[in-house]
């Protein structure tokens, strides 16, 4: 990788005629050295640009490549960053291509007057990939994405999405990883490493608090500095410091009264000065309301250019005016352009090599299926209802067997060359009831309704459940050994989900279907399994009626095969929840505040109050002793595991403070009869000092290799001091408070019956000082002792 990057930078330097000495040779340079060489090249290049050329780089051209210096014009991408072609200054900097989305490269599969196709792999959605708890597998998926990006001429991938799943109703939760910042960080870091080792830039997003889609362009999220730091920013911080993504996208929304793309304390003081971010910051598409403020804040690239959908302001004209009236300094313009060009010199466009347009889609389909299978979660398996025996007779119910959802809509959509439906996948493993299968196929083809997504990107279908007769249920139970009921849902960018039937709640037809199937099959002693092909949390009050539940989320293009392999036991499920399933939506800590308020009388949601503070997800449920349907970190297996020899290996926090860590280990034994993998999670109970803490917080995790029956593996866990710290906003410090700490090495956040391991911190440890008053609450608000927002 390093050798290829060195060659690229030297080639670019020659192409632009700058005669630069890159200062790198051989294949031993580090990413930091490569970055520094690109930065030096960018500074010299920018010094030879005109103001017009600089402003042209700052303002994106939009979705179309007409009239820009693009060597690669890729249809269906999200846009470009303008290049520069100035023969007089010997500058030939190609425009770079930006493509969505979090489940794979989103480009048009078909092009006008072109018989070729340009399909990309539809990988599992973010929440399913995170549910593997397997960073090595996530990196393998990311390498595949990077290879497809290069093959098709994509330079920056506008992913991964890292926003916290604050509430089950966020319409884009399927794109995001977790309600927990540690899981979010570690999966995002693996994704960043995997893509960027292929020479393609990653754009982590959306910084920060894009936790709902309702009026997302303008909504003001009122969040305490402590909740921002500990929950919503923490994953971004760790990913920046660990993996150094080449780009970050600021979010649409405001935080504490100001658009994120216009907050200097966020984009410069925190992101760059505190965290050490070296890449470029780009806005989300049509974000913000003041172009000059965006550049002054440190939002380098305004995407896209042209007319802002909110303010009707022309970005380019506004920047030109800012230069003339002095509100925009040339030094700030130069700095932003240098940041952008530095990254442009590192991506494939700079190589100016012909595209192959032939990624290895067959290989990547296998990786997609593997990731889907590893992430699927066995929520219920009463009396070993699963796995089903291969080739046994199965009655398939539910329209989702035909209406299989590979992923969500909007920028998170991908256009693959195939989609394996659940019916197709199950047919490869089991003898399906042909009469039922034909009934559903016929009904679906006749009754499905086509929908075009909100942004014209996605085409989806919906279909009601057919009304089967009692005789059909009875006959199916007589003729088949088991029943599988499928339930699907769709979600997407731009719209939040609702507490209503056909969304968070089952429809009457779905509820009736589950009861009718269960009654018929249980009457003759046979099992009923439900497969959930959904974007996120739904109500599960119906679960008592069935014997097994497999949460498949949105599994990508190989959906049907992955489902069948898990149900047949070819793959022993090892996925675990990265979000809590509550007993009732009303139990969610943000249940009331999530819907926001119209605070200015314009009949739109203008303000969201993050009243729960740091008590998000399992942090709240465990602290409040609130029962849940399925806890965070939970997932069953077809085998059993025993945890033994858990102990604290070392604690250097008392000796070396902020650079110290706590290390633990435990031995996991497969005590069952099937080969399987186990995710072990480390939860810390911190002492209640000056700062109120949740009952427990996840601080480390690890996944075993595939263990044969009777086989053991010792897992090691390291918790850096920074992950033990809490944020004291009054002191503007990350601190570890003194006292006795308890560690639980457990299979989920339900630590009932787990014996804690003890370690102590003897005195207060200051892990980091932060920018005074950064991201402060607006006047009229204060925070409670758990970081919740209170109106004075």
ABEGO torsion letter per residue (X at the ends): XAAAAAAAAAAAAAAAGAGBBAGBBEAABBAAAAAAAAAAAAAAAAAABBAAAAAAAABBAEABABGBBBABBBBGBAEBBBBBBBAAAGBBBBBBBBBOBAAEBBBBABBBGBABBBBBBBBBBAAAAAAAGBAAAAAAAAAAAAAAAAAAGBABBBOBBABBBABAABAAAAABABABAAAAAAAAAAAAAAAAAAGBBBBBOBOBGBABABGAAABBBBBBAAAAAAAAAAAAAAAAAAAGBABBBBBABBBGGBBAAABAAAAAAAAAAAAGBABBBBBBBGBEABAAAAAAAGBABBOBBEBBAAAGBBAAAAAAAAAAAGABBAAAAAAAAAAAAAAAAABAAAAGBBBAGBBBAAAAAAAAAAAAAAABBBABBBGGAOBBBBGBBBBBBEAAAABBBABBBEAABBBBABBBBAAAAAAAABBBBAAAAAAAAAAAAAABBBBBBAAGABBBBBBBBBBBBAAAAAAAAAABABBBBBBBBBBBBGBBBBBBBGBABBBAAAAAAAAAAAAAAAAAGBBBBBBBBBABBBBAAAAAABABBBBAEBAEAAAAAAAAAAAAGABBBABBBABBBBABAAABAAAAAAAEBBAAGAGBBABBBBAAEABBEAAAAAAAGBBBABBBGBBBBABBBBBBGBBBABBAAAAAEAABBBBBBBBBBBABABBBBBBBBBBBBBBBBABBBBABBBABBBBBBBBBBGBBBBBBBBBBAAAABBBBAAAGBBBBBBEBBBBBBBABABABGBBBBBBBBABBBBABBBBBGBGBBBBGBBBBAAGBBBBX
